[in-house]
Amino acid sequence: MELKNKHILLGVSGGIAAYKSVELLRFLKKAGANVNVIMTASAQKFVGKTTFEVLSDNLVLSDLFFDTESSVKHIDLATRADAVIVAPATANIIAKLSHGIADDALSTTLLAVTCPVMVCPSMNTDMYQNIRVQRNLDILEKDGWHILDPDSGVLACKAVGAGRLPDPWFIFDRVLAMFTKKDLNGKKILVSAGPTVEAIDPVRFVSNHSSGKMGYAIAGAAEKRGGQVTLVSGPVSLESPVGVERIDVQTCEEMAEQMLANLDQADIIIKVAAVADYKPIDPKTSKIKKKDNNKDLFVSMTQNLDILKLIGEKKKKDQFLVGFAAETNDLEKNALLKIEKKNLDMIAANLVGSSDSGFKADTNKVKLFFKDGSFVDIPLMDKSKVADILIDHIINKIN
Ligand SMILES: Cc1cc2nc3c(=O)[nH]c(=O)nc-3n(C[C@H](O)[C@H](O)[C@H](O)COP(=O)(O)O)c2cc1C
């Protein structure tokens, strides 16, 4: 529950994207936040108040003079708020907020808040690019509010361009980032994730069950904590973590090339990828045909590059190198051996084979071993939480 005990004000103004705020509200609630929704009169032409009231478990504030349980509800809400999100933010509310106008519940409450505010503009492209709207957004940004750039694409009005409200999960991700301590500020982090694939022929390959979830969770968590993250990823079906530079690769060789190309600048290297240890010696250029007289097919394999070892050899004194070990047995022995053999500072070892940890699962249970022989058990939890604890330990060791 990343937002437990946080009070969030969700301001909804009268844009076509108001329906997306319903899902944003659900993300916030699921993360444990207490959410109060404030709607403009126009917003209620798009989505009913009842929907927000039921999903937030709170009355919606929309009329300063008639709606309130307390006579100064807008001040109560403003004082209690830990963060405010205005999504969607119309050109009209942006103009009012940037000029200190207070003529409805939302604009009046926002004059009284002192916490961080994120404004998510959403409108037709010509409106968004209008010099007055841009000027108003500039004012808000200079005043210290966060402006979340709109997405580009086909808009509800059929125009193509910038102005679409980003997906609710994306806005939610940025809200989490607002609340995250920036203890990786100024640090460059290089992460590898996912499996690699090695061709047998143009349609078949050798790979493994890695889903990339653990590496992506680490990359996302490091970005939220202020790190500049490069993610070298094998083929996975995951959305890129927000704000992370992602480099897609297929084979071990391509992954090694990208990891080494980005190694020099990195302060912290976290190698989560499950690289194929072996690859076919002689991948065929045309599809291997099934032959009736030949029941068995033998594919000769040869060892791939050991990327972690290569990085360990090249690693500079001030770089921190973390490896992952997925083991089916002898977890501790294998992990400690790997630390020594590959010149690691830390290894996160997990036993694969259980449905709630390791490959594919959303949760993981790992044991962190350090160069100095110490270790820490991280019990079964969400991979996003494992990622944060792992980063806590890295920061602790670096400092
Ligand atoms: C169908 C329709 C869709 C609209 N969509 C948007 C929009 O996406 N963004 C925007 O800034 N204004 C949009 N407007 C205009 C606003 O609703 C209008 O400017 C209103 O005064 C905004 O009031 P508010 O800022 O108090 O919510 C739309 C209007 C209509 C009729």
The ligand as an SDF file (V2000), in Angstrom:
LIG
                    3D

 31 33  0  0  0  0  0  0  0  0999 V2000
  -18.0000   17.8590  -25.6930 C   0  0  0  0  0  0  0  0  0  0  0  0
  -17.0320   18.8060  -25.0650 C   0  0  0  0  0  0  0  0  0  0  0  0
  -15.7380   18.3790  -24.7990 C   0  0  0  0  0  0  0  0  0  0  0  0
  -14.8320   19.2450  -24.2230 C   0  0  0  0  0  0  0  0  0  0  0  0
  -13.5610   18.7970  -23.9650 N   0  0  0  0  0  0  0  0  0  0  0  0
  -12.6510   19.6480  -23.4660 C   0  0  0  0  0  0  0  0  0  0  0  0
  -11.3360   19.2050  -23.2270 C   0  0  0  0  0  0  0  0  0  0  0  0
  -10.9820   18.0360  -23.4640 O   0  0  0  0  0  0  0  0  0  0  0  0
  -10.4680   20.0910  -22.7150 N   0  0  0  0  0  0  0  0  0  0  0  0
  -10.8040   21.3770  -22.4340 C   0  0  0  0  0  0  0  0  0  0  0  0
   -9.9420   22.1460  -22.0050 O   0  0  0  0  0  0  0  0  0  0  0  0
  -12.0550   21.8110  -22.6290 N   0  0  0  0  0  0  0  0  0  0  0  0
  -12.9910   20.9840  -23.1300 C   0  0  0  0  0  0  0  0  0  0  0  0
  -14.2610   21.4240  -23.3280 N   0  0  0  0  0  0  0  0  0  0  0  0
  -14.6140   22.8030  -22.9690 C   0  0  0  0  0  0  0  0  0  0  0  0
  -14.8280   22.9390  -21.4690 C   0  0  0  0  0  0  0  0  0  0  0  0
  -15.8170   22.0230  -21.0170 O   0  0  0  0  0  0  0  0  0  0  0  0
  -15.2280   24.3630  -21.1600 C   0  0  0  0  0  0  0  0  0  0  0  0
  -14.1710   25.2380  -21.4590 O   0  0  0  0  0  0  0  0  0  0  0  0
  -15.6660   24.5610  -19.7260 C   0  0  0  0  0  0  0  0  0  0  0  0
  -15.9490   25.9120  -19.4890 O   0  0  0  0  0  0  0  0  0  0  0  0
  -14.5770   24.0820  -18.7690 C   0  0  0  0  0  0  0  0  0  0  0  0
  -15.0070   24.3200  -17.4510 O   0  0  0  0  0  0  0  0  0  0  0  0
  -14.1620   23.8650  -16.1770 P   0  0  0  0  0  0  0  0  0  0  0  0
  -12.7570   24.2480  -16.4480 O   0  0  0  0  0  0  0  0  0  0  0  0
  -14.7450   24.6420  -15.0570 O   0  0  0  0  0  0  0  0  0  0  0  0
  -14.3820   22.4230  -16.0060 O   0  0  0  0  0  0  0  0  0  0  0  0
  -15.2080   20.5660  -23.9030 C   0  0  0  0  0  0  0  0  0  0  0  0
  -16.5050   20.9800  -24.1280 C   0  0  0  0  0  0  0  0  0  0  0  0
  -17.4100   20.1170  -24.7050 C   0  0  0  0  0  0  0  0  0  0  0  0
  -18.8090   20.5960  -24.9660 C   0  0  0  0  0  0  0  0  0  0  0  0
  1  2  1  0
  2  3  1  0
  2 30  2  0
  3  4  2  0
  4  5  1  0
  4 28  1  0
  5  6  2  0
  6  7  1  0
  6 13  1  0
  7  8  2  0
  7  9  1  0
  9 10  1  0
 10 11  2  0
 10 12  1  0
 12 13  2  0
 13 14  1  0
 14 15  1  0
 14 28  1  0
 15 16  1  0
 16 17  1  0
 16 18  1  0
 18 19  1  0
 18 20  1  0
 20 21  1  0
 20 22  1  0
 22 23  1  0
 23 24  1  0
 24 25  2  0
 24 26  1  0
 24 27  1  0
 28 29  2  0
 29 30  1  0
 30 31  1  0
M  END
$$$$
